[in-house]
């Protein structure tokens, strides 16, 4: 009865409106058609709201999603920036505190990123990205399904994990514009500070503490958790280091120091070590025309003074987690990771060739198990063990091989210092992956969006240089400028 009533009501109202509008003198036919279409749709919505409310809400959601997709297609840069900032705020934490459904929020966040990547492909065009690591996960999914999924892992859950694992790499299949790349790179640099400011706003509203004391040390939470915020700050340091060596701007140096301070306040030790090794190697070994030795010497000297000053003021700085743990003799502790790693190792050894399917890392340790309750998580915090469980050792080797070839393929034609710095970033990422969830966590989405942006910028610069070299007038003009 409800659909028939909706149809009859809508048809009657449209007929009356059409008859009335057709009498308006000088009304163009196109305006009449547009008016009838919009009016008919609105009347249909009103009829559905009156006679079939559930259908009305479904229609409303569909229209809202279609409108959002249309706006994102029209403004892909702005849409990507908004999504990345929302992602970096870790909505599964602050929004999850308000409405719950943490896993659903994470899934929707990654699905939104995949949708944006698809819209970028529609807007800018598609390209085949050789050696993209995302290509490995369908193979892992097929192998796990052929072997048999891990007990407790359903095929639907494995398929969702497949989408979530491959989604961060999807942007590299689009011919991204230089403007898109520049915007994403700046977001990677500014996101940690934006998250802290957003967290301060939540604190003022009484929704979430900015700092939390854990085991006698103060840790920066903001709108996230220290581990996630530390991961985003590390990505900001990666991006800031590349920009500093490219342009030598004081603003990039200041932002790099701010991100380092945020990382230190989170107390996340593995990201802090990765950041220290990357920036130390870059300052000492990577040449840069715009950030030469004279300009980087103060940073090198300041870095050399940090350790002795920290030791001298250890008692006053004991509120920092890194120093607090060092005073307790636990500076190199793995925060009980050694308790969960043997469980994943044993699971990988039970299916070494095909693995247990994409997503098996989420069910190897049950959330309600004593070990998960002790650690506060059931994640491996070791991407190599997780991938060995999900795809077997051949799957693990495939992901590592594709990641290395992907980095080499895109950096081989880069100019210095970008080439050296991006290779250092991938090495730091590989080392960091031994103790953290670097790929499956939401930080991976920002990490690989930024990597895709750097690769796209390098490709655009090579294309511009090729066009310039191919134009004889520009070449002659540049040659004339070079002459004394």
KOLBA-583532 format. One record per residue (C-alpha): residue number from 1; residue in three letters; x, y, z. Coordinates in Angstrom, 2 decimals, always signed. Last residue first. Layout:
KOLBA-583532
ATOM   num   residu        px        py        pz
ATOM   NUM      ALA         X         Y         Z
...
end
This chain:
KOLBA-583532
ATOM   num   residu        px        py        pz
ATOM   484      UNK    +78.47    +34.94    -19.11
ATOM   483      UNK    +76.14    +32.42    -20.85
ATOM   482      UNK    +73.65    +30.63    -18.61
ATOM   481      UNK    +70.84    +33.00    -19.53
ATOM   480      UNK    +71.41    +32.31    -23.24
ATOM   479      UNK    +71.19    +28.58    -22.61
ATOM   478      UNK    +67.89    +29.06    -20.79
ATOM   477      UNK    +66.51    +31.07    -23.72
ATOM   476      UNK    +67.73    +28.50    -26.23
ATOM   475      UNK    +66.08    +25.66    -24.26
ATOM   474      UNK    +62.82    +27.61    -23.94
ATOM   473      UNK    +62.76    +28.25    -27.71
ATOM   472      UNK    +63.78    +24.67    -28.54
ATOM   471      UNK    +60.89    +23.13    -26.55
ATOM   470      UNK    +61.75    +19.46    -25.93
ATOM   469      UNK    +63.89    +20.29    -22.88
ATOM   468      UNK    +61.00    +22.15    -21.29
ATOM   467      UNK    +58.58    +19.34    -22.04
ATOM   466      UNK    +60.97    +16.83    -20.49
ATOM   465      UNK    +61.49    +19.00    -17.40
ATOM   464      UNK    +57.72    +19.29    -16.94
ATOM   463      UNK    +57.35    +15.52    -17.25
ATOM   462      UNK    +60.13    +14.92    -14.75
ATOM   461      UNK    +58.55    +17.38    -12.34
ATOM   460      UNK    +55.15    +15.71    -12.71
ATOM   459      UNK    +56.68    +12.27    -12.04
ATOM   458      UNK    +58.43    +13.59     -8.93
ATOM   457      UNK    +55.19    +15.15     -7.69
ATOM   456      UNK    +53.31    +11.88     -8.26
ATOM   455      UNK    +55.93     +9.86     -6.32
ATOM   454      UNK    +55.79    +12.35     -3.44
ATOM   453      UNK    +51.98    +12.23     -3.46
ATOM   452      UNK    +51.92     +8.42     -3.52
ATOM   451      UNK    +54.29     +8.39     -0.53
ATOM   450      UNK    +51.98    +10.85     +1.28
ATOM   449      UNK    +48.93     +8.68     +0.58
ATOM   448      UNK    +51.08     +5.76     +1.70
ATOM   447      UNK    +51.81     +7.19     +5.12
ATOM   446      UNK    +48.37     +8.70     +5.64
ATOM   445      UNK    +46.66     +5.33     +5.09
ATOM   444      UNK    +49.35     +3.49     +7.05
ATOM   443      UNK    +48.63     +5.60    +10.13
ATOM   442      UNK    +45.19     +3.97    +10.17
ATOM   441      UNK    +46.80     +0.73    +11.32
ATOM   440      UNK    +47.30     -2.23     +8.95
ATOM   439      UNK    +50.59     -1.04     +7.49
ATOM   438      UNK    +52.69     +0.25    +10.39
ATOM   437      UNK    +51.40     -2.02    +13.14
ATOM   436      UNK    +54.49     -1.64    +15.32
ATOM   435      UNK    +57.69     -3.35    +16.51
ATOM   434      UNK    +59.37     -4.88    +13.44
ATOM   433      UNK    +57.58     -2.40    +11.14
ATOM   432      UNK    +59.81     +0.43    +12.43
ATOM   431      UNK    +62.81     -1.13    +10.67
ATOM   430      UNK    +60.98     -1.34     +7.33
ATOM   429      UNK    +59.67     +2.21     +7.73
ATOM   428      UNK    +63.18     +3.49     +8.45
ATOM   427      UNK    +64.43     +1.75     +5.31
ATOM   426      UNK    +61.54     +3.19     +3.29
ATOM   425      UNK    +62.28     +6.67     +4.62
ATOM   424      UNK    +65.98     +6.30     +3.82
ATOM   423      UNK    +65.03     +5.48     +0.24
ATOM   422      UNK    +62.81     +8.55     +0.18
ATOM   421      UNK    +65.68    +10.70     +1.46
ATOM   420      UNK    +68.23     +9.47     -1.08
ATOM   419      UNK    +65.95    +10.02     -4.07
ATOM   418      UNK    +64.55    +13.34     -2.86
ATOM   417      UNK    +68.01    +14.88     -2.38
ATOM   416      UNK    +68.66    +14.45     -5.26
ATOM   415      UNK    +66.54    +14.06     -8.36
ATOM   414      UNK    +64.13    +11.19     -8.71
ATOM   413      UNK    +64.52     +8.70    -11.58
ATOM   412      UNK    +65.46     +5.71     -9.39
ATOM   411      UNK    +62.95     +6.72     -6.71
ATOM   410      UNK    +59.77     +5.31     -8.25
ATOM   409      UNK    +61.13     +1.92     -9.30
ATOM   408      UNK    +63.32     +1.50     -6.20
ATOM   407      UNK    +60.48     +2.16     -3.76
ATOM   406      UNK    +58.10     -0.14     -5.62
ATOM   405      UNK    +60.81     -2.81     -5.96
ATOM   404      UNK    +61.37     -2.77     -2.19
ATOM   403      UNK    +57.66     -2.87     -1.37
ATOM   402      UNK    +57.06     -5.57     -3.99
ATOM   401      UNK    +59.80     -7.76     -2.54
ATOM   400      UNK    +58.65     -7.26     +1.06
ATOM   399      UNK    +55.03     -8.08     +0.11
ATOM   398      UNK    +56.09    -11.17     -1.87
ATOM   397      UNK    +58.45    -12.37     +0.89
ATOM   396      UNK    +55.59    -12.23     +3.41
ATOM   395      UNK    +53.33    -14.09     +1.02
ATOM   394      UNK    +55.97    -16.79     +0.51
ATOM   393      UNK    +56.31    -17.02     +4.32
ATOM   392      UNK    +52.62    -17.65     +4.79
ATOM   391      UNK    +50.03    -15.12     +3.69
ATOM   390      UNK    +48.11    -14.14     +6.83
ATOM   389      UNK    +50.41    -15.56     +9.52
ATOM   388      UNK    +53.60    -14.47     +7.75
ATOM   387      UNK    +52.03    -11.05     +7.17
ATOM   386      UNK    +51.35    -10.66    +10.88
ATOM   385      UNK    +54.84    -11.82    +11.83
ATOM   384      UNK    +56.47     -9.35     +9.45
ATOM   383      UNK    +54.11     -6.56    +10.48
ATOM   382      UNK    +55.13     -6.77    +14.13
ATOM   381      UNK    +52.84     -5.15    +16.68
ATOM   380      UNK    +50.98     -8.48    +16.67
ATOM   379      UNK    +47.57     -7.01    +17.46
ATOM   378      UNK    +45.44     -8.51    +20.26
ATOM   377      UNK    +45.45     -5.38    +22.39
ATOM   376      UNK    +45.28     -4.22    +26.02
ATOM   375      UNK    +48.39     -6.26    +26.80
ATOM   374      UNK    +46.96     -8.07    +29.84
ATOM   373      UNK    +43.45     -8.27    +28.41
ATOM   372      UNK    +44.83     -9.64    +25.13
ATOM   371      UNK    +46.85    -12.27    +27.01
ATOM   370      UNK    +43.90    -13.28    +29.22
ATOM   369      UNK    +41.75    -13.90    +26.11
ATOM   368      UNK    +38.66    -11.78    +25.44
ATOM   367      UNK    +40.10    -10.14    +22.34
ATOM   366      UNK    +41.08    -13.54    +20.95
ATOM   365      UNK    +44.68    -13.89    +19.81
ATOM   364      UNK    +45.05    -15.32    +16.31
ATOM   363      UNK    +41.82    -13.52    +15.41
ATOM   362      UNK    +42.94    -10.12    +14.10
ATOM   361      UNK    +46.10    -11.43    +12.43
ATOM   360      UNK    +43.91    -13.75    +10.35
ATOM   359      UNK    +42.70    -10.72     +8.39
ATOM   358      UNK    +44.08    -11.87     +5.05
ATOM   357      UNK    +44.06    -15.67     +5.03
ATOM   356      UNK    +45.64    -18.41     +7.13
ATOM   355      UNK    +49.03    -18.74     +5.50
ATOM   354      UNK    +49.82    -20.49     +2.23
ATOM   353      UNK    +53.30    -21.94     +2.71
ATOM   352      UNK    +54.07    -21.74     +6.43
ATOM   351      UNK    +50.71    -22.92     +7.79
ATOM   350      UNK    +51.35    -24.17    +11.33
ATOM   349      UNK    +54.59    -22.16    +11.46
ATOM   348      UNK    +52.68    -18.91    +11.03
ATOM   347      UNK    +50.43    -19.74    +14.00
ATOM   346      UNK    +53.48    -20.57    +16.14
ATOM   345      UNK    +55.14    -17.29    +15.24
ATOM   344      UNK    +51.94    -15.39    +16.01
ATOM   343      UNK    +51.76    -16.92    +19.50
ATOM   342      UNK    +55.52    -16.43    +19.99
ATOM   341      UNK    +55.08    -12.68    +19.25
ATOM   340      UNK    +52.44    -12.11    +21.92
ATOM   339      UNK    +54.58    -12.25    +25.06
ATOM   338      UNK    +57.63    -10.61    +23.46
ATOM   337      UNK    +55.44     -7.56    +22.84
ATOM   336      UNK    +55.36     -7.08    +26.61
ATOM   335      UNK    +56.32     -3.38    +26.36
ATOM   334      UNK    +59.38     -4.25    +24.23
ATOM   333      UNK    +61.94     -3.11    +26.80
ATOM   332      UNK    +64.95     -1.11    +25.58
ATOM   331      UNK    +64.51     +1.82    +27.96
ATOM   330      UNK    +63.51     -0.46    +30.78
ATOM   329      UNK    +66.30     +0.33    +33.26
ATOM   328      UNK    +63.95     +2.32    +35.49
ATOM   327      UNK    +65.83     +5.53    +34.66
ATOM   326      UNK    +65.52     +4.71    +30.95
ATOM   325      UNK    +61.79     +4.12    +31.36
ATOM   324      UNK    +61.34     +7.56    +32.92
ATOM   323      UNK    +63.55     +9.15    +30.25
ATOM   322      UNK    +61.44     +7.82    +27.38
ATOM   321      UNK    +58.21     +8.40    +29.25
ATOM   320      UNK    +58.85    +12.10    +29.88
ATOM   319      UNK    +57.92    +13.03    +33.46
ATOM   318      UNK    +61.53    +12.14    +34.39
ATOM   317      UNK    +62.68    +15.41    +32.83
ATOM   316      UNK    +63.75    +17.09    +36.08
ATOM   315      UNK    +65.55    +13.94    +37.25
ATOM   314      UNK    +67.18    +13.38    +33.87
ATOM   313      UNK    +68.56    +16.91    +33.63
ATOM   312      UNK    +72.19    +15.88    +33.12
ATOM   311      UNK    +71.21    +12.87    +31.05
ATOM   310      UNK    +68.94    +14.98    +28.85
ATOM   309      UNK    +71.70    +17.56    +28.42
ATOM   308      UNK    +74.16    +14.83    +27.41
ATOM   307      UNK    +71.68    +13.38    +24.88
ATOM   306      UNK    +70.43    +16.65    +23.36
ATOM   305      UNK    +73.85    +18.22    +22.79
ATOM   304      UNK    +74.67    +16.25    +19.64
ATOM   303      UNK    +71.27    +17.10    +18.20
ATOM   302      UNK    +71.91    +20.78    +18.80
ATOM   301      UNK    +75.26    +20.51    +17.02
ATOM   300      UNK    +73.68    +18.78    +14.03
ATOM   299      UNK    +70.82    +21.28    +13.94
ATOM   298      UNK    +73.24    +24.22    +14.08
ATOM   297      UNK    +75.29    +22.62    +11.25
ATOM   296      UNK    +72.29    +22.30     +8.91
ATOM   295      UNK    +72.55    +25.78     +7.43
ATOM   294      UNK    +76.32    +25.74     +6.91
ATOM   293      UNK    +76.24    +22.15     +5.65
ATOM   292      UNK    +73.82    +22.89     +2.85
ATOM   291      UNK    +70.07    +23.08     +2.78
ATOM   290      UNK    +69.27    +24.51     -0.62
ATOM   289      UNK    +71.88    +22.56     -2.62
ATOM   288      UNK    +71.27    +19.38     -0.64
ATOM   287      UNK    +73.63    +16.48     +0.08
ATOM   286      UNK    +72.45    +13.55     +2.21
ATOM   285      UNK    +75.06    +12.11     +4.61
ATOM   284      UNK    +75.15    +13.79     +8.01
ATOM   283      UNK    +71.83    +15.59     +8.18
ATOM   282      UNK    +69.98    +12.79     +6.39
ATOM   281      UNK    +71.50    +10.02     +8.52
ATOM   280      UNK    +70.63    +11.88    +11.72
ATOM   279      UNK    +67.12    +12.73    +10.48
ATOM   278      UNK    +66.39     +9.10     +9.64
ATOM   277      UNK    +68.00     +7.59    +12.74
ATOM   276      UNK    +66.28    +10.03    +15.10
ATOM   275      UNK    +62.89     +9.55    +13.43
ATOM   274      UNK    +63.16     +5.76    +13.61
ATOM   273      UNK    +64.19     +5.97    +17.28
ATOM   272      UNK    +61.24     +8.24    +18.07
ATOM   271      UNK    +58.87     +5.96    +16.14
ATOM   270      UNK    +60.09     +3.00    +18.24
ATOM   269      UNK    +59.90     +4.93    +21.52
ATOM   268      UNK    +56.36     +6.29    +21.57
ATOM   267      UNK    +56.43     +8.59    +24.61
ATOM   266      UNK    +53.74    +10.81    +23.12
ATOM   265      UNK    +55.64    +13.90    +24.31
ATOM   264      UNK    +58.70    +12.99    +22.23
ATOM   263      UNK    +56.61    +12.63    +19.08
ATOM   262      UNK    +54.97    +15.99    +19.67
ATOM   261      UNK    +58.39    +17.59    +20.19
ATOM   260      UNK    +59.67    +16.02    +16.94
ATOM   259      UNK    +56.60    +17.33    +15.13
ATOM   258      UNK    +57.31    +20.84    +16.44
ATOM   257      UNK    +60.97    +20.58    +15.38
ATOM   256      UNK    +59.95    +19.59    +11.85
ATOM   255      UNK    +57.47    +22.47    +11.77
ATOM   254      UNK    +60.25    +24.91    +12.62
ATOM   253      UNK    +62.53    +23.45     +9.93
ATOM   252      UNK    +59.76    +23.63     +7.35
ATOM   251      UNK    +59.10    +27.27     +8.26
ATOM   250      UNK    +62.82    +28.06     +7.93
ATOM   249      UNK    +62.74    +26.95     +4.31
ATOM   248      UNK    +65.61    +24.88     +2.90
ATOM   247      UNK    +63.55    +24.00     -0.17
ATOM   246      UNK    +64.21    +20.37     -1.03
ATOM   245      UNK    +66.09    +19.41     +2.15
ATOM   244      UNK    +63.39    +20.94     +4.34
ATOM   243      UNK    +60.59    +19.37     +2.29
ATOM   242      UNK    +62.07    +15.87     +2.58
ATOM   241      UNK    +62.66    +16.30     +6.31
ATOM   240      UNK    +59.13    +17.61     +6.84
ATOM   239      UNK    +57.56    +14.61     +5.10
ATOM   238      UNK    +59.45    +12.05     +7.17
ATOM   237      UNK    +58.97    +14.12    +10.33
ATOM   236      UNK    +55.23    +14.39     +9.66
ATOM   235      UNK    +55.15    +10.62     +9.12
ATOM   234      UNK    +56.80    +10.23    +12.54
ATOM   233      UNK    +54.21    +12.58    +14.05
ATOM   232      UNK    +51.44    +10.40    +12.58
ATOM   231      UNK    +53.00     +7.32    +14.20
ATOM   230      UNK    +53.43     +9.11    +17.52
ATOM   229      UNK    +49.78    +10.15    +17.40
ATOM   228      UNK    +48.83     +6.51    +16.83
ATOM   227      UNK    +50.99     +5.15    +19.66
ATOM   226      UNK    +50.09     +8.00    +22.01
ATOM   225      UNK    +46.33     +7.47    +21.49
ATOM   224      UNK    +44.12     +9.91    +19.61
ATOM   223      UNK    +42.22    +13.15    +20.20
ATOM   222      UNK    +45.16    +14.64    +22.14
ATOM   221      UNK    +46.93    +11.74    +23.91
ATOM   220      UNK    +50.28    +13.21    +25.00
ATOM   219      UNK    +51.93    +11.06    +27.64
ATOM   218      UNK    +53.03    +12.03    +31.15
ATOM   217      UNK    +55.06     +9.40    +33.00
ATOM   216      UNK    +54.39     +7.77    +36.39
ATOM   215      UNK    +53.11     +4.49    +34.98
ATOM   214      UNK    +50.75     +6.31    +32.62
ATOM   213      UNK    +49.73     +9.91    +33.28
ATOM   212      UNK    +47.36    +11.21    +30.59
ATOM   211      UNK    +47.61    +14.42    +28.57
ATOM   210      UNK    +44.97    +16.10    +26.36
ATOM   209      UNK    +42.07    +14.55    +28.25
ATOM   208      UNK    +38.85    +13.85    +26.30
ATOM   207      UNK    +35.30    +15.18    +26.23
ATOM   206      UNK    +35.49    +18.08    +28.70
ATOM   205      UNK    +34.81    +20.67    +26.03
ATOM   204      UNK    +38.20    +22.26    +26.73
ATOM   203      UNK    +39.75    +18.81    +26.34
ATOM   202      UNK    +38.06    +18.29    +22.98
ATOM   201      UNK    +39.50    +21.61    +21.82
ATOM   200      UNK    +42.97    +20.60    +23.01
ATOM   199      UNK    +42.56    +17.37    +21.03
ATOM   198      UNK    +41.81    +19.39    +17.92
ATOM   197      UNK    +44.96    +21.43    +18.51
ATOM   196      UNK    +46.98    +18.23    +19.00
ATOM   195      UNK    +45.48    +16.68    +15.86
ATOM   194      UNK    +46.28    +19.81    +13.81
ATOM   193      UNK    +49.88    +19.70    +15.07
ATOM   192      UNK    +50.20    +16.06    +13.96
ATOM   191      UNK    +48.52    +16.78    +10.57
ATOM   190      UNK    +50.77    +19.66     +9.49
ATOM   189      UNK    +53.56    +17.85     +7.63
ATOM   188      UNK    +51.37    +15.09     +6.18
ATOM   187      UNK    +48.80    +17.73     +5.21
ATOM   186      UNK    +51.51    +19.67     +3.35
ATOM   185      UNK    +52.41    +16.57     +1.33
ATOM   184      UNK    +48.74    +15.92     +0.57
ATOM   183      UNK    +48.27    +19.46     -0.76
ATOM   182      UNK    +51.38    +19.33     -2.97
ATOM   181      UNK    +50.34    +16.00     -4.47
ATOM   180      UNK    +46.82    +17.18     -5.25
ATOM   179      UNK    +48.22    +20.33     -6.91
ATOM   178      UNK    +50.64    +18.22     -8.96
ATOM   177      UNK    +47.75    +16.17    -10.25
ATOM   176      UNK    +47.47    +12.47     -9.58
ATOM   175      UNK    +47.50    +10.07    -12.50
ATOM   174      UNK    +45.71     +7.44    -10.42
ATOM   173      UNK    +46.87     +3.91     -9.52
ATOM   172      UNK    +49.12     +5.35     -6.82
ATOM   171      UNK    +46.05     +6.40     -4.86
ATOM   170      UNK    +45.16     +2.74     -4.19
ATOM   169      UNK    +48.06     +1.93     -1.85
ATOM   168      UNK    +46.18     +2.67     +1.39
ATOM   167      UNK    +43.22     +0.55     +0.16
ATOM   166      UNK    +45.06     -2.78     -0.18
ATOM   165      UNK    +44.98     -3.81     +3.49
ATOM   164      UNK    +41.49     -2.46     +4.21
ATOM   163      UNK    +40.00     -4.13     +1.12
ATOM   162      UNK    +41.63     -7.45     +2.00
ATOM   161      UNK    +40.54     -7.05     +5.62
ATOM   160      UNK    +36.92     -6.71     +4.46
ATOM   159      UNK    +37.34     -9.86     +2.33
ATOM   158      UNK    +38.76    -11.73     +5.32
ATOM   157      UNK    +35.78    -10.66     +7.42
ATOM   156      UNK    +33.38    -11.88     +4.72
ATOM   155      UNK    +35.24    -15.20     +4.45
ATOM   154      UNK    +34.97    -15.70     +8.19
ATOM   153      UNK    +37.89    -15.80    +10.62
ATOM   152      UNK    +37.15    -17.72    +13.85
ATOM   151      UNK    +39.39    -20.65    +12.97
ATOM   150      UNK    +42.02    -19.39    +10.50
ATOM   149      UNK    +40.86    -19.60     +6.91
ATOM   148      UNK    +41.36    -22.66     +4.75
ATOM   147      UNK    +44.24    -23.39     +2.39
ATOM   146      UNK    +42.54    -22.16     -0.77
ATOM   145      UNK    +41.02    -19.16     +1.05
ATOM   144      UNK    +44.43    -18.27     +2.47
ATOM   143      UNK    +46.11    -18.48     -0.92
ATOM   142      UNK    +43.38    -16.42     -2.60
ATOM   141      UNK    +43.58    -13.68     +0.06
ATOM   140      UNK    +47.38    -13.59     -0.05
ATOM   139      UNK    +47.25    -13.20     -3.85
ATOM   138      UNK    +44.67    -10.43     -3.49
ATOM   137      UNK    +47.06     -8.82     -0.97
ATOM   136      UNK    +50.14     -8.65     -3.18
ATOM   135      UNK    +48.79     -6.06     -5.63
ATOM   134      UNK    +48.62     -3.50     -2.81
ATOM   133      UNK    +52.42     -3.56     -2.77
ATOM   132      UNK    +52.48     -1.60     -6.08
ATOM   131      UNK    +55.23     -3.23     -8.16
ATOM   130      UNK    +54.25     -1.32    -11.32
ATOM   129      UNK    +51.55     +1.29    -10.91
ATOM   128      UNK    +49.26     +1.00    -13.90
ATOM   127      UNK    +47.65     +4.35    -14.58
ATOM   126      UNK    +44.12     +5.70    -14.38
ATOM   125      UNK    +42.84     +9.17    -15.18
ATOM   124      UNK    +42.72    +12.47    -13.29
ATOM   123      UNK    +39.02    +12.75    -12.37
ATOM   122      UNK    +37.87     +9.13    -12.61
ATOM   121      UNK    +41.09     +7.85    -11.02
ATOM   120      UNK    +40.79    +10.52     -8.32
ATOM   119      UNK    +37.21     +9.32     -7.72
ATOM   118      UNK    +38.48     +5.77     -7.24
ATOM   117      UNK    +41.12     +6.97     -4.78
ATOM   116      UNK    +38.43     +8.90     -2.93
ATOM   115      UNK    +36.33     +5.73     -2.68
ATOM   114      UNK    +39.30     +3.83     -1.28
ATOM   113      UNK    +39.83     +6.56     +1.28
ATOM   112      UNK    +36.15     +6.50     +2.23
ATOM   111      UNK    +36.36     +2.72     +2.63
ATOM   110      UNK    +39.32     +3.20     +4.97
ATOM   109      UNK    +37.33     +5.57     +7.16
ATOM   108      UNK    +34.21     +3.40     +6.95
ATOM   107      UNK    +36.19     +0.37     +8.16
ATOM   106      UNK    +37.81     +2.31    +11.02
ATOM   105      UNK    +34.41     +3.69    +12.09
ATOM   104      UNK    +32.87     +0.22    +11.99
ATOM   103      UNK    +35.68     -1.20    +14.12
ATOM   102      UNK    +35.18     +1.52    +16.76
ATOM   101      UNK    +31.39     +1.08    +17.00
ATOM   100      UNK    +31.00     +3.34    +20.09
ATOM    99      UNK    +28.99     +6.58    +19.87
ATOM    98      UNK    +30.85     +9.12    +22.00
ATOM    97      UNK    +34.10     +7.36    +22.90
ATOM    96      UNK    +34.19     +5.95    +19.36
ATOM    95      UNK    +34.16     +9.51    +18.07
ATOM    94      UNK    +37.28    +10.29    +20.09
ATOM    93      UNK    +39.03     +6.96    +19.45
ATOM    92      UNK    +37.75     +5.58    +16.12
ATOM    91      UNK    +37.97     +9.16    +14.90
ATOM    90      UNK    +41.79     +9.01    +14.87
ATOM    89      UNK    +42.37    +12.76    +14.27
ATOM    88      UNK    +44.69    +11.66    +11.48
ATOM    87      UNK    +41.76    +10.19     +9.52
ATOM    86      UNK    +39.76    +13.43     +9.79
ATOM    85      UNK    +42.80    +15.36     +8.56
ATOM    84      UNK    +43.27    +12.86     +5.73
ATOM    83      UNK    +39.59    +13.01     +4.73
ATOM    82      UNK    +39.48    +16.80     +4.69
ATOM    81      UNK    +42.66    +16.99     +2.58
ATOM    80      UNK    +41.35    +14.36     +0.17
ATOM    79      UNK    +38.04    +16.21     -0.29
ATOM    78      UNK    +39.81    +19.54     -0.84
ATOM    77      UNK    +42.04    +18.04     -3.53
ATOM    76      UNK    +39.24    +16.07     -5.20
ATOM    75      UNK    +36.93    +19.11     -5.64
ATOM    74      UNK    +34.50    +18.12     -8.44
ATOM    73      UNK    +34.79    +14.39     -7.78
ATOM    72      UNK    +34.58    +15.01     -4.04
ATOM    71      UNK    +31.50    +17.19     -4.53
ATOM    70      UNK    +29.83    +14.49     -6.63
ATOM    69      UNK    +30.75    +11.80     -4.10
ATOM    68      UNK    +29.27    +13.88     -1.28
ATOM    67      UNK    +26.07    +14.40     -3.28
ATOM    66      UNK    +25.80    +10.69     -4.06
ATOM    65      UNK    +26.37     +9.85     -0.41
ATOM    64      UNK    +23.70    +12.33     +0.68
ATOM    63      UNK    +21.25    +11.03     -1.94
ATOM    62      UNK    +21.81     +7.43     -0.84
ATOM    61      UNK    +21.42     +8.38     +2.84
ATOM    60      UNK    +18.17    +10.23     +2.10
ATOM    59      UNK    +16.83     +7.31     +0.04
ATOM    58      UNK    +17.50     +4.94     +2.94
ATOM    57      UNK    +15.81     +7.38     +5.29
ATOM    56      UNK    +12.75     +7.64     +3.03
ATOM    55      UNK    +12.50     +3.87     +2.66
ATOM    54      UNK    +12.32     +3.54     +6.45
ATOM    53      UNK     +9.68     +6.36     +6.64
ATOM    52      UNK     +7.17     +4.71     +4.24
ATOM    51      UNK     +3.87     +6.67     +3.99
ATOM    50      UNK     +4.76    +10.15     +5.23
ATOM    49      UNK     +8.51    +10.26     +4.59
ATOM    48      UNK     +7.97     +8.46     +1.31
ATOM    47      UNK     +5.43    +11.08     +0.22
ATOM    46      UNK     +7.76    +13.89     +1.23
ATOM    45      UNK    +10.64    +12.30     -0.67
ATOM    44      UNK     +8.46    +11.83     -3.75
ATOM    43      UNK     +7.42    +15.47     -3.50
ATOM    42      UNK    +11.05    +16.50     -3.40
ATOM    41      UNK    +11.85    +14.35     -6.43
ATOM    40      UNK     +8.86    +15.68     -8.37
ATOM    39      UNK     +9.78    +19.26     -7.56
ATOM    38      UNK    +13.34    +18.73     -8.75
ATOM    37      UNK    +12.26    +17.02    -11.96
ATOM    36      UNK     +9.26    +19.31    -12.65
ATOM    35      UNK    +11.36    +22.42    -12.07
ATOM    34      UNK    +14.14    +21.12    -14.33
ATOM    33      UNK    +11.63    +20.29    -17.09
ATOM    32      UNK     +9.94    +23.70    -16.75
ATOM    31      UNK    +13.26    +25.49    -16.83
ATOM    30      UNK    +14.20    +23.60    -20.00
ATOM    29      UNK    +10.84    +24.49    -21.60
ATOM    28      UNK    +11.40    +28.18    -21.02
ATOM    27      UNK     +8.62    +30.07    -19.10
ATOM    26      UNK     +7.58    +33.07    -21.21
ATOM    25      UNK     +4.00    +33.23    -19.91
ATOM    24      UNK     +3.21    +31.03    -16.86
ATOM    23      UNK     +0.34    +28.73    -17.88
ATOM    22      UNK     +2.60    +25.69    -18.13
ATOM    21      UNK     +3.49    +26.22    -14.49
ATOM    20      UNK     -0.04    +25.47    -13.24
ATOM    19      UNK     -0.56    +22.36    -15.36
ATOM    18      UNK     +2.87    +21.03    -14.41
ATOM    17      UNK     +2.24    +21.67    -10.71
ATOM    16      UNK     -1.10    +19.82    -10.81
ATOM    15      UNK     +0.41    +16.88    -12.68
ATOM    14      UNK     +3.40    +16.74    -10.34
ATOM    13      UNK     +1.13    +16.74     -7.27
ATOM    12      UNK     -1.03    +13.92     -8.65
ATOM    11      UNK     +1.94    +11.80     -9.68
ATOM    10      UNK     +3.57    +12.21     -6.25
ATOM     9      UNK     +0.43    +11.25     -4.34
ATOM     8      UNK     -0.27     +8.25     -6.56
ATOM     7      UNK     +3.30     +6.98     -6.41
ATOM     6      UNK     +3.56     +7.39     -2.64
ATOM     5      UNK     +0.18     +5.68     -2.09
ATOM     4      UNK     +1.19     +2.78     -4.35
ATOM     3      UNK     +4.54     +2.45     -2.54
ATOM     2      UNK     +2.79     +2.46     +0.90
ATOM     1      UNK     +0.00     +0.00     +0.00
end
